[in-house]
Amino acid sequence: MKKKIVIILSSVAFVLVTAILLQLAGLLLMPKYMSSLYEGALIREYYDEKNPSHDVIFIGDCEVYEGFTPPTLWEEYGITSYIRGSAQQLAWQSYYLLEDTLRYETPKVVVFNVLALKYGEPQEESYNRMTLDGMKLSMSKVRAIKASMTEGESFASYLFPLLRYHSRWKEIGKEDWSYLFSRDTVSHNGYLMQTEIRGGKSTVQPVPILDTKLPQNAMKYLDKMRDLCAEKGIELILIKAPTNAPVYHWYDEWDAEIVSYAEANGLTYYNFISLEDEIGIDWNTDTYDKGVHLNVYGAEKLTRYFGEILAECHGLADRRSDASLSAVWAEKLIAYYEERNQAKTGGT
């Protein structure tokens, strides 16, 4: 009997040790996104927030994580916010990230950037990884993986990164060891700062589209976002961030569809493209990549404009009189302005 118990305990110990070693190997081999492609670090950073309680949660793609600056919202209006953004974040990924976020907090407002609605099918594994690898394990992550996988991808490789990144062993370097268990913070509440100025207004005409309706699959997840927010008593606001590049052109037909959707469902929709002059966007100075995305100077302008709307039209209160919140955000502002003043560049 004792021998049988010893065998069982030895087997269990072997399985546990093997599992731990495999997990450590996966952590070592996964890209760390600490010296390049900072976008890949954004989703994971949210879980480092202590006692998250944000008035506003932004969800979406590069147009939110490079277009809105939470430190500005706090400094100017006393509104707390976080951006759960990632590169080419698809509508179903936004939904499951929202579902995941609501496990930790219930904001007053959720802001969703509608550009992602142009995609009705999974796109690229590399972008999937930047969103999904950083999510904590939950049923939301499981469902997001299943909805996002492209042909040939393995579900197991998302749960066990070693299966995907085993070939990186030849590339292992100092960064992989240094950031095995912890990472530096690369964002400011999800905002990825770009300080370079590369101005220019595109004169290239966008390619005409044959199907003028937004994909049904993407709109299905917009419905799910709407329903989830309604269930939790959260106001859902739809936006389209300003851009001046054919690659991210927002067609009039798509805009009309979102206008109709918002009216039919009692939602507010702001298309900031038509408001860029009122916002004060100057494509000579407010972009770091010739009009595709805003730099920090353009993002601050857009944030100030939207912050006034959130305060005056959506009833978000100024919380700067809260001493504990002010202490937290004082530290965040120091970090924000340190990076802004150093004119750091990076990312894509």
C-alpha positions, 0 to 999 in steps of 0.5 A, spaced: 500 500 500 505 504 501 509 503 495 503 504 491 502 511 495 509 513 493 508 511 486 502 515 485 505 521 489 511 521 485 507 521 478 503 527 481 510 530 482 513 529 476 507 531 472 507 538 476 514 539 475 513 538 468 508 542 467 511 548 471 518 547 467 513 547 460 510 554 463 517 557 464 519 555 457 513 558 454 514 564 458 521 565 456 520 564 449 514 568 448 516 575 445 516 580 450 515 587 446 520 591 451 524 594 445 520 594 439 513 593 437 510 596 444 503 594 442 504 587 444 505 589 451 498 593 451 493 588 453 497 585 459 499 592 462 491 593 464 492 587 469 497 591 473 492 596 475 491 596 482 484 597 484 481 599 477 475 604 477 475 608 471 470 612 469 471 611 461 474 604 458 476 605 451 476 599 446 479 598 439 485 599 435 490 603 434 486 609 433 484 609 440 491 607 443 494 612 439 488 617 439 486 619 446 491 620 452 488 618 459 493 623 463 490 629 459 483 627 461 484 627 468 489 633 468 483 637 464 477 634 467 478 629 472 475 623 468 479 617 470 480 612 464 483 606 461 484 604 454 484 597 452 487 597 445 491 593 441 493 593 434 488 591 429 483 589 434 477 586 431 470 587 433 469 580 437 476 581 440 473 588 443 467 585 445 471 579 449 476 584 452 470 588 454 467 582 457 474 581 461 474 588 463 468 587 466 470 582 471 474 587 474 470 594 474 464 597 471 465 604 468 460 609 467 462 609 459 465 605 454 467 608 448 468 603 442 472 606 435 468 603 429 473 602 424 474 595 426 467 593 424 470 593 416 473 586 418 468 580 418 473 575 418 479 573 422 485 577 419 492 575 421 496 571 427 501 576 428 495 581 430 491 576 434 497 574 438 498 582 440 491 582 443 490 575 445 497 573 448 496 578 453 489 576 456 489 573 462 486 566 462 478 566 462 472 564 458 473 570 455 480 569 452 477 562 450 472 565 446 476 570 443 481 565 441 476 561 438 473 567 434 480 569 432 484 564 429 486 564 422 486 557 418 492 553 420 492 556 427 492 551 433 487 553 439 492 549 444 498 554 442 494 560 445 493 556 451 500 553 451 505 558 448 511 553 448 507 550 442 507 556 438 514 559 440 518 553 441 523 555 435 525 562 438 530 558 442 535 561 437 533 568 438 533 568 446 537 574 449 538 578 455 531 581 454 527 575 454 531 573 461 530 580 464 523 580 463 521 573 464 517 574 470 515 582 470 515 587 464 516 595 464 510 599 463 510 602 456 503 605 456 500 611 460 493 607 462 493 604 455 496 610 451 502 608 447 505 615 446 508 617 439 512 624 439 515 624 432 512 629 427 512 627 420 506 631 417 503 630 411 496 630 408 494 624 403 492 626 396 491 618 394 484 617 393 481 611 396 479 604 393 472 604 391 468 598 395 463 594 392 460 591 398 457 598 402 455 594 408 459 593 414 460 585 415 454 582 419 459 578 423 462 584 426 455 588 427 453 581 431 459 583 436 457 590 436 450 588 438 453 584 443 457 590 446 450 594 446 447 588 450 452 587 455 453 595 456 445 595 457 445 589 462 451 593 466 448 600 466 454 602 462 453 608 456 456 605 450 459 611 445 461 609 438 466 614 435 470 614 429 477 617 430 480 622 425 485 619 420 488 622 413 490 616 410 487 611 404 489 605 408 484 607 414 479 610 409 472 611 413 467 610 407 460 615 407 456 608 406 459 605 413 458 612 416 451 612 414 450 605 417 453 607 424 449 613 424 442 609 423 445 604 428 446 609 433 439 612 432 435 605 432 439 603 438 439 610 442 446 610 442 451 616 441 456 616 435 461 621 434 465 622 427 471 626 429 473 626 421 468 631 420 470 635 426 478 635 425 478 643 424 474 644 430 478 640 434 484 643 431 488 637 428 493 640 423 496 634 419 503 638 418 504 637 426 499 632 429 501 626 426 507 621 426 506 617 420 504 622 415 496 622 417 495 615 418 495 616 426 496 622 431 502 623 435 501 625 442 500 633 440 494 631 436 492 626 441 492 631 446 487 635 442 482 630 440 482 628 448 481 635 450 475 636 445 472 629 447 473 630 454 469 636 454 463 632 451 464 627 456 463 632 462 458 636 459 454 631 455 455 625 458 455 627 465 462 625 467 464 628 474 470 632 476 474 627 481 480 631 482 477 633 489 478 625 491 485 625 495 487 618 494 485 618 486 489 625 485 495 622 489 495 616 484 494 620 478 499 625 480 504 619 479 501 617 472 502 625 470 509 625 472 511 619 468 507 621 462 510 628 462 517 625 463 516 621 456 513 626 453 519 631 454 524 626 452 521 626 445 521 618 445 519 615 439 518 607 437 513 602 436 509 602 429 
